[in-house]
Amino acid sequence: MIKFALPYNGDMEFIDQSLSKYGNYIESYFGNLGIDDFGGGRAQTQNIVKKENELKEILDKLNAAGIEFNYVINNNGLMNEEFTEKYHERYLKFINKLVDLGIRKVTLSNPYLIKYTKQELPALKISASVNLKTRSWEELEYLIQLGIDEATLHYDLIKNFGELIRIRSKTDILLKLIPNDLYISNCPWQKGHTRMQGSHSKHKETKTPYFSYYRNKCVNIRNLRPEEIYSGKWIAPVDIPKYMEIGYKNFKLLDRLATTEWIMKSIEIYLEQSRTSHLEEILGTYGSKSNIHAAVSDGLLEQALYPRDQLELIPEISQVDNKIWYSANHTDNCMHCVSCRHAADKGLIYPEDKRHQYIENNRRWQSRITKLPYIKELNHGEVQRIEYK
């Protein structure tokens, strides 16, 4: 039976609604206390931050239902601080406090902390973060030796059925795939993106603004080359059974910044496994309705910090049946294949004239983001995180 790991978005009503409607399909929830000393991988707004007593209330409810809360510690930018005695003391104090509250599982993205945590707290389950970029059996085997109990495999494996089959044949540990993030194949920006997010999700002495530089780079790649939408690593709801057939039954849905309504809709669609159109509405990268029919306006382009509606053109996305993607013979070398280009021609509604307007908008915006006036604006303003509604 399919199981989901669900994002905790700070709304207790989401816990109640999802447990009531989909309890049998929930393996765990994942999230953190918002801004803490160790970094949960999301630059979260204040409304998501929960006090310890609120987390305890959630944990009591989930533990009574036999469902785990996976606490995320996803900061990769520790600058070797994790090897110091002072950090060990702070870290163990924090982890033991989580355990006392009822946490039984943590997500980690630092190999040393995986080994250290398992040595100090052997009963605590450790989930390997997707940010570890586990893309082969050899990489997963190394993490198992360090002490992980489960792993979220990297996006780049999603259309590599040969390696997925190989990995599943080697181990029976819990393995998860993320189906609803439109991750660019072999994304060159991921390391910078995850480090920036991790650094902005913990208490820090240096106050720097959060803004979506790396996100915008990926957005513009898709504007320039629409075929990247289909070569991207995501799973259409109707294709979920193909993964279950080869032994992958656990799926981690995004996003912790989404509204309760949006996440509930995504659960329903991935559970029904029948929807083939308007898939942009459930992909965490877009997370909203298509805007291809809205009027193009660039009036505020030179003033707004991140004018999303003028930079991110969201096409209508339909599922395209392509047997080669789900074949053990599928190559990940897109230089010698036009399959995704044909899929884009068939499955996207993406008006060319509007697409070129958005490409120009992005060029203009990118030309100003590193200039001193823009940085000053960032330091005095607040760039809102994207919320999926």
Buried (B, 14 or more C-beta within 10 A) or exposed (E): EBBBBBBBBBBBEBBEBBBEBBEEBBBBBBBBBBBBBBBBBBBBBEEBBBEEEEBBBBBEBBBEEEBBBBBBBBBBBBEEEBEEEEBBEBBBEBBBEBBEBBBBBBBBBBBEBBBBBBEEBEEBBBBBBBBBBBBBBEBBBBBBEBBBBBBBBBBBBBBBBBBBBEBBEEEEBBBBBBBBBBBBBEBEBBEEBBBBBBBBBBEEEEEEBBBBBBBBBBBBBBBEBBBBBBBBBBBBBBBBEBBBEBEBBBBBBBBBBBBBEBBBBBBBBBBEBEBBEBBBBBBBBBBBBBBBEEEBEBEEBEEBBBBBBBBBBBBBBBBBEBEEBBEEEBBBEBEEBEBBBBBBBEBBBBEEEBBEBBBEBBEEBBEEBEEEEBBEBBEEEEBEBBBBE
